[in-house]
Amino acid sequence: MSDEDQTPPLQKEPASDVDRGRKYDAAVTNGQSALRALLTMNGGAILVFLTFLGKLSEKYPAVASASVEKLVGGLWWWFWGIGFALLGYCAIFVSNCFSYANREKASNWAIGVTCLGGFGSLVCFPVGTFKAIQAFEAATKLLKP
């Protein structure tokens, strides 16, 4: 075997400022994408649910009025999910401002708020969905003779 056939061992190169900047940009972009998805999920659930409520009240007004309290319960969770996602968006902006001003500690706190906003939104979606399923079950029980 000649020396040309052997590949040299990989050496770990020190990270440069460019690499750190790219990693930061990638993290911000991915965070914004995740928050956008959470915002879309919660907002879409509200639209679908309001459409359902409109059709239900159109065809079965007695059922809609009897189960409206349970039906609105799921909506509140999705509204909170939107609020948390928007909090995360605002915190990303604040984090970038602090980072630009070289205030690392404040920037890290803002990143923490971003993560909390995303996590809060992520929790609100399935809870709102569970509440909506309970409301659907209550509404279908009222439809049965």
N, C-alpha and C positions, 0 to 999 in steps of 0.2 A: 504494500500500500504506500502510495506516495504522499508527500505532504499536501499536495493539491487536493486530494480526495477527502481529507479530514477538515471538518468545519471547526473553527475555533469555538471554545465555550462562550456562552452568552455572558456578558458582563453587565452588571447593573450600572446604568449611567445615572448620574445625579439629575434630579428633576430641575428643569429650568423654569424661569418665570413664565415662559410661553406655555409650557405644559400645564402649569398651575392655572393660568388664565383660561386655557381651553377646557380644563376640567371644571372650573367654576362656571363657565358659559354653558357647558353641557348639563351641569347640575341645575342651573337656573332654567334652561330650556325644558329639561325633563320635568322639573317641578311645575312649570307653567302648563305643560301638556297634561300632567296628572290632574291639576286643579281644573283645567278646561273640561276634562272628561267628567270629573265629579260635578261640576256646574251643569254640564249637559245632562247627566243622569238625573240629578234632582229636578232640574227644570223640565226635562222631558216627562218625568213621572207626574209632575204637577199638571202639565198640559193634558196628558192621557187621562188622568184622574178627573180633571174638570170636564173633559169631554164626556166621560162616563157619567158624571153627575148630571150633566145637561140632558143626555139621552134618557137617563133613568127618571128624572123629574118630568120629562116630556111624556114618556109612556106610562109611568107608574108614579103619579104625584104622591099618593098616600105612602108608598114605600120610601120614597126619597125624603119626605118630611119626617117620617118615623125614625129613619136611620141616619139623619144628617149629622148628629152629634158624633157618631162613630166614624162617619165618612170624613169629617173635617179633621179628626184626630191624626190621620195619616198625612194630611196636607201640611200640618204644622211641622212635622219632622222634616219634610222635604224643604219647606221654607227655611228652617234652621240650617239644613244642609247647604242651601244656596248662600246663606249668611256666612257660614264657616268658610266656604270656598272663596267668597269675596274677601274675607278677612285674610286668607292666605295670599291672595293676589296683592292686597295692599301691603302686607308684610314683606313680600318679595321686593316691591318697590322701595320700601323703607330700608330693607337690607342692602339693596344696591346703593342707595344714597349714603348710608353709613360706611359701606365698603369704599366708595369713592372718596370719602372724607378721611379714610384711614382710621376709622373707629371700629376696630375688630371686635371688641367686646359687645358693643351695641349691635353690630351687624350679626353676631352670633345669636344674640337674643331675638332679633327679628327673624332669623332663620328658624329658630325654635318656635316662634309664633306661627310662621308659615307651616311648619310641620303639624302643629296642633290644629290649625285651621283645616288642613287637609285630612287629618285623622278624624276630626269632628264631623266633617262632611261625609267621610267614608262611613262613619258609624250611623249617621242620620238616615242614609239611604236605606239600608236593610230594615232598620226599625220602622221607618215610615212605610216600607213595603209590607212588613208584617202587620202593621196596624190597618193598612188598606185591605189586606187579605181577610182580617177579622171583620172589617166593615162589609166586604163583599159577602161573607158568609152570613152575617146578620141580615143583609138585604135579601139574599136568596131565601132565607127562612121565612121572611115576610111574604114572599111571592108564592110559596107553596100553600095550597088550600087546606 
